[in-house]
Amino acid sequence: MEDLSSRNPDWWRQAVVYQVYPRSFADADGDGLGDLKGIAQRLNHLAALGVDALWLSPFYPSELADGGYDVADHRDVDPRLGTLDDFDALVAEAHRLGLKVVVDVVPNHTSHLHPWFQEALRAAPGSPARDRYVFRPGRGAHGELPPTDWQSVFGGSAWRRTSDGEWYLHLFAPEQPDLNWDNEEVRADFRTTLRFWSDRGVDGFRVDVAHGLAKDLTEPLRDVGGIGATGEDALPRVPAGSHPYWDRDEVHEIYRDWRKIFDAYTPPRTAVAEAWVPGARRALYARPDELGQAFNFEYLEAGWDAAELRQVIGDSLVTAHAAGASATWVLSNHDVVRHASRLMLPPGTDPGAWLLSGGTAPAVDREAGLRRARAATLLMLALPGSAYLYQGEELGLPEVADLPTEVLQDPIWEQTGHVRKGRDGCRVPLPWTTSGPSYGFGPGGAWLPQPPSFASYAVEAQDGTEGSALELYRTALRLRRKLLDGETLTWTPDAPAGVLDFTRSAAWRCVTNLTGAPVPLPAGEPLLTSTPLDGTGNLPPDTTVWLTPRSAG
């Protein structure tokens, strides 16, 4: 099982991984939907950017009830996005360019169109086909009430009644029935899936809803009873590992089993958990005998505040070290408001309410947002561990908050009764050129409308333009690769209030001014600044500088 793309088993520990949302990256066939051939044709962009790997969000057969995370076949390609041959060609081209490939694996649920679930609907209650999922009789005199009070992450009950009166569990959309991980057939099928993609040259996996697989299905099922039903907010209110369906201790047995598969390859396949759990619990998923790494959402959710960020950074490094893993850092992804907009929202602002206002309450200063985003990016790239970038952030793209409601695709919009607008605003297709029907995304239009302002953010507009966001990312990633040394940092003890100041090694110092006024620039040679220095000997507000006592190229 030798994989010639890399023989370094630790490539992931301080990697820069670029997330590709396939339907919004590049469209080769002109149908308005991004595809695998489009991605392959644009891989030179990632190689020139200087990232180590691309992470592909789901490209599997799906009716897009949840943006591709409703998977009808975990071992195939959606025909609208290409074929398995196209996937193999993409992996081969990525490896030729020196890029690793990470794919999403979605083990908590399937699509309701999956052959297993269709078989379950035809089968009788109590049948083996239904045991692959979570079916239960309802409560009430005639079974007319859901089996428990469990709530969907997307809003409403997590139970949907079938035509024969039984109910099935869906912690997300009704089109995403939850699998029963107590069922050995389910476990065996996912072992096959992991080997299937690993054998095709995939270097690693991002595990969707990693904290949701194990559930307490002993009878009678427990209500959550007001302790909180969706996500991380529920967890501190119950003893660790004992919530009915989030972050149960039993889930780690599954990942220890997966690790045996990962380690059967040379180099071992990597994995990173999407686990919305507090830091101490997150470390369990990142242990070497489990997934090895876990996303650090505390960092993503931190405000633009020096004290808060320093606390989160310190805690995250301690947590990762305790697990034997490296830390992870991320500012944007396919589920959150892009950080060029989010970081400008006043403290306490509800991003969902801001989206519902079309981005007008409050209005966001795009120029100031981009300035802060650039500073946040250089700070993130200086931290020890892996950085995960989301497509388009290297262009400084803001959130498209004013998408008309009639074009929204995210199920959150309908499932919450139009209370939450959803995640489409960060999924608008990328602009590659300054003109054309979709700014170079494809020969035709795009599945979500792009605002006219996207022309100025296009790759074509920024390529080779001094001071552009794209050139900042390219320079930062080139320097980062040269400067990497160890997985620790040392805080400067006498840093002014509101300033983050640390060294990674004797040759690399990162200083970020999060105050509203200039601060004295520390001694050293500036290697890179997120915005130009003004020659006064000060570091401007919302600016990050990398310093070294000597030239590092």
N, C-alpha and C positions, 0 to 999 in steps of 0.2 A: 504493500500500500504506500510506496514511496511517492511523495509529492514534490516534484522538482521546482515548484514555484517558490519554495522557501525551505530551508533546513533550520531556521532559527525558531525554536519553540516559544521564545519569549517576545516575538515581534509585536505582540498586542499590548505589552505593558506600558509603553509610552507612544503608542501609535496615534495618528490622526486619521479618524474614520469619517468618511463623507457619506451622509445618508441620501440615497436616491429614492424619491417617491415616483415609481416608474411611470405612472399615468400623467405626470406633470413635468417630466424632465426633457424629453425630446421625442417627437413624433416622426417616424420615418415614412409611414405609408399615407399620411394625409387625412386620416379619419378623425383627427382632432384629439385623439387619445395617445399619450406617450406609449412607447413600446420598447422591446428589448433591442431591436435593430437600431432604434434611435439612440439608446444608451450607448451601444457599442460604437456608434459613429462619433460620439462626443467624449469618449474616454480620454482622448488627448487633453481635453480641458482639465480633467482631474490629475493627469500626470504632470501637466504644466503647473497646476496649482501647488503640487508638492505633497499631496496626501498619501497615506500608506495603504488605505483600503477603501472600498466602497461597500456600503451596506444597502442592500436592495430590500425595500419594503415589499409586501406581498405582490407577486406577479402570477399567482395561481388562478385557476378557473374560479370565477366569482361573479355574482350578479351585482356586486358593488352596493349591497345593502349597508355595508360599513367600510367603504373605501378600499375593498379588497381583503379586509380581515374576516370576511365571511367566506371561508375556503371550501369549495366543493370537491377539490381533489388536491391533497397535499403533495402529490408527486407528479404534477404536470404544470403546463404553462397555459394561461388564459389565451384562447386562440386570437383574441383581439390584440394581444401583446406579443404574440409570436408562437414559437414552437420550442420543443426541447433542443432541437438543433441550433436554434437561435441562441438559446441559453448557453449551450456548450461553446458556441463561437464567441459570445460575450466573455465567458470565463477565460477562454484561451487568449483573447485580446488583452484582457486585464492583466493576466499573468505576463504576457509579452512586455507590457508596459511597466511591470514591476509592482502592480497593484494586487492586493489580496481582495477576496470577495467574501462578504458576510451576507447571509440571507436570513430573512425573518422566518421563524417557525411559530405556528399558531396552535398550541396544544390544548388550550382551555375549551375550545368549541370548534364546531364545523359550521358550514352553511346548512341551512335547512334543505338545500338541494343536493347535499352529499348523499351518495347511494345508501349509506348506512341509515341516515335519518329517514329517507324515503321508505326504506324497508321497515323501519321502526313504526312509521305511521300506518303501514299496512298490517303490521303484526298485532297480536293481541296483548293486552296488559299482562305483565309478568313474563313476557317472552324474552329469549336471549337477545333478540334484536333491540328491544327496548332497554335492556340492561346496559347497553353501550352508552346510553344517555341517562338522564335523571328524570324519570317519569314517576309521578305519584298521583293517587286519588286526591280529589279536593276535599275541603272541609265543608261543613254545613249539611243540612238535611238531605240535600240532593247532590252533594259534591260541587256545588256552584261557587264555592269560595276557594281562593288559592290555598295550596297546602301550608304555606307559611307567609310571614310578612316580609320576606326578602325582597329587596328592591333592585331594579336594574340600574346600572351605572348611567344609562341613557335616559332614565326617568320611568316612573311607573312600576308596576309589579314585575318581578323577575320570573313570573310564571305565565304561561300561555296555555289555554285549554284546547284540546284536540276534539275532533268530531265525535269520538267515542266517550268523551267525558273526562279522560285523564288529563293531567297537566304536565308540561315539561318545563325544565329550568332553562332560563336564558339570562345570564348576568349582564348581558349587553343587549343587542337588538333581538327581537323575536325571531329574526332570520338567522340567529347564531345560537343554536341549542348547545348547552354545555355537555361535554363528554363526562362519562363516569370513569374516573381514574382508579376506582377500585376494581375495574374490569380488566382482566389480564389481556384480553384481545385488544383493548385500546392501547395498553402499554406496548404490546408487541408490534402493533401497527406503527407506532411512532419510532420504535427502534429501527424499523424498516425505512421510515422516512429519513431519519438522520443518516443512515448508511447510504441511501439513494443519492442524496445531495453531496455527501462527502465523497462518494465514489466519482462524482462528476467534477470534482476538483474544488468544491467549496471549502474555504479556509476556516469558516466559523459561522456561528448562529447567534441571532438576537432572539431571545425567548419572550414572546408576547405574553403578558399577564402571567408572569412566572409565579406569582404568589397566589394564584387562584385555582390551581389544579386539584389539590386535595380538599375534600369537603367532608363534613361530619354528616353522613347519611344514615346514621343509626336512627331507628324509630323509637318514639315519634320525633320527627324533625323539629329542631329548636327554632323558635322565633328569635329575631335579634332584639326585639323589645325595646326599641328606642336607643340602643347603644350606638347607632349609626350603621347605615346599610351599605354605603358605597365608598370604597377606597380607604385611604390611609386614615381619614378622620375617625373611622370606627375603631381602629386598632388599639389606641391607648386606653379605651374604656373597657377592655376585657383583658383577662390574663394573657400574656404573650403566648401565641401559638394555639389559642383556643377559640378563636372566632369561628362561626359555623362554616364559612367558606373563603375567608381571606387568610393567607399567611399561616396555615396550619403546619404544625411540626412535621406531619407525615409527608409533606411535599418534598422534603429533602431526600427521602429515600428514592424518589423518582430521579432526582438529579445525580445522585451517587451512581445509579444504574446507567444514566446517560454518559457519565464521565468515563466509564469503561469503554464505551463505543468511541468517544473522542480520542482516548489515549491509544486506541488500536491503530491510529494513523500516524504517519511520520511526515511532518511534525504533527503533534496532537491538534485536533480541531479545537478552536476557541469557542467561548460562549459568553454572552453577557445577558444578565437578567433584567427585564423590565419588571421591577418589583416595587410597588408603591407602599413601602413599609419604612418605619423609623430606622435610623442608622445601625443600631446594634443588631436588629433583626436582618437588615440588608447584608451585613457581613456574612451571615450564614450561607447565603446564596453564592457568595464570592469565594468560598473556601476552595482550595486546590482540588479537593476530591469531589466537588460539585461543578458549578458553572464557571468559576474562576474569576468572574467580574460581575458587577451589578451597577446599574445606572444610579447616579447620585442626584436625586430630584430635589434635595434640599438646596443644592447650589442653584439649580434652575429657578427655584421659587424665591430665592433671596432677593431682597430689595437692593437698590443702589445706595448702600449704606456700608461704610468701612467696617464698623464694629460687627455688624451682622455677617458680612462676608468673611471677615477674619475668623469669626467663630465657626462658621460653616466649613471653611477651608480646613481649619485645624481639626475639627471633629471628623471630617471626611478622611483626612490623611491617617488619623489614628484608627478609624474603623477599617480602612483598607489594609493598613499594616497588620492589624490584629487578625485579619482573614488570610494574610499571605498574598493578597492581591495588590494591584495598583489602583489608584483612585480613578474615577471617571468624571469628566466635566462636560457639560452641555448647556447651551444657552437657548437653542431653538430646536424644535422637531415638528413632526407632522400633526401633533396634537395640541400645540400651544400657540399663543399669539407670538409672532416673530419679535425677537428681542429689540430690533431697531424701533419698534413701536412700544413694546411692553415696558421697556426701561424708562420711558418718558411719562408713564402714567403716574399721577400723584399717589403717594403711599395711601393704602386703604381702598384704592379704586378696584372695583370688581371688573376684571377683564371681560366677563360675559355681558355685563351691562353696557360697557363701552362698545363692544361689538354690536349690541342691539341698537345702539344709537347711531350706528353707521360710522363710528369713529369721530363723532362730533362732541360728545359729552364725556370727558373734556376733549377739546381739539388737541392734536399732537403736533408739535413742531418737528417736521421731518428732518430738517437740517440738524437740529439739536439732538434728535433721536439717533441719527446716523453717527454723530460725533460721540455720543455715549456708547453706542454699540461698538464702534471701533476700539474705544478704550477698554470695554469689557472683553472684547476678543483678545487683545494683546495680553490682558491679565490672565485670561483662561489658558492661553497657549503657553504662558510661562510657568504654569503650575505642574508639579510632578504628576505623571499618570497619563491616561489616554484622553484625548479631546475628540468629541463627536460633533461634527459640523452638519448642518442641515442645508440641503441644496438651496442656493440663492442667497444665503447669508453672506457669501463672499462677494456678492454684488451690492450688499447693503439694502436688500429688498425690505420694504416695510410691509406690515400686514395690510391686506386689501380688506378693509373693514366695511366698505360701503357696497359690497356685492348686493345686487337686487335680490329680494327674497325669492323671486320666481326662479332663479338659477341655482339655488342652494341644493346640494346633493347630500350633505351630512344628515344621517338619520336623526341626529339630536334635535334638529329643527322641528320635525314633525312629532317625534316621540315626546318632546317636552311641551307640546301644545304651543309652539312658537314663543317659548319663554327663553330658550337658549339658541343662539344663532348657529353655533357649531364651529367646525374647524376648517371650513372651506377657504377662509381668508389667507391661510398659510399654505394652501395647496394649489394656488393659481399657477398655471404653467409658466415656466421660466422664459425670460426674454434673451434671445441670443443675438439678434440683430436689431438695428434701430428702425427698421421698417418691415413691411410685409404683413399679411393677414393675421399672423400670430407672433410677430417679432422673432421670426426664425425658429419658433418652437416646432413648426412643421409647415408643409406646403399649403395647408388650409388653415381653418380656424382652430380654436382651442376649446376644450370641453368646459372650461370656466372662462369667463371674459377677463381679459387683461386690461388694466387701465392705461390710458395714453401715456401716463408718466413712466410706464415700464420702458419706453424707448430710451430714456436717459440712463436707465440702470443696466441696459443690455451689455452682454459681454463685448460686443463690437465697439460700444461706446467707451468702455473702460480699458480694453486691452492696450497696453503700452502707454496709458495716460497717467502721467506722474501724479501721485496723490489720490488716485482712485481707490475705492474699496478693494477691487480685485487685485491691484498691484500691492496693496498693503498686505493682503493675505498671502500672496506669492512670496513677498519678501520675508514676512514673518515665518512662514513654514520653512523657507530655505535656511534662515538663521537658526531656527529652533533645532533643525536637524544637526547643525554644527555644534550647538551649544549644549545639547543634552548631556547631563552628567549626573548619575544617581537619581534617586527617587525621593529626595528630601528637600526641604527648604529651611532657611533660617530667617526669622523675622528681625528686622532692624529695631533695636530697643527704643530709640529716641525719635521714632517717626512722629510727625505732627498729627494731631487729631484729624480724622477724616482722610488720612492717607494710608494706603497699603504699601508696605515697603519690605521686600524680602530678597534674599539671594538664593540662587540655586547652586552656585559653586563660586569659586573665587573669581570667575570670569563673567558672571551673569547676574545682574541685579534688575529687578522689576519694581517700578514705582508707579502707583496709580493715584491721582488726585481726584477724590470723590467729593471735594468741597466745592463751594460756589465761588471761590476766589483763588488767585494764583498762590503757589507755595514755592519756597526756594528749591531749585533743582539741585539734587545731591551731586557730589563730585563724581566724575567719571566721564567716559566718552559715550555720548548717545549713539546707540546702534540703530534704533528705530523708535519713532514716536507715532502715536495714533493720530495726532494732528500736529502741524508744524509748530516748532518752538518760535517764540517771538523775539529772541535775542536779548531779553531782559535778565536772563539768568534764573527765570522762574518757570515752573511747570504750570501750564494753564489748567483751568477747571476741566473736569471730565476728560482727562488725558492720561495715557499710560506711556511711559518711556522704558526702554530696555537700555541698560548701561553696562559698560565694561571698562575696567581700568586700562585696557589695551584694545587694539583693533582686532576684531574677530572676522573681518571680511564682510 
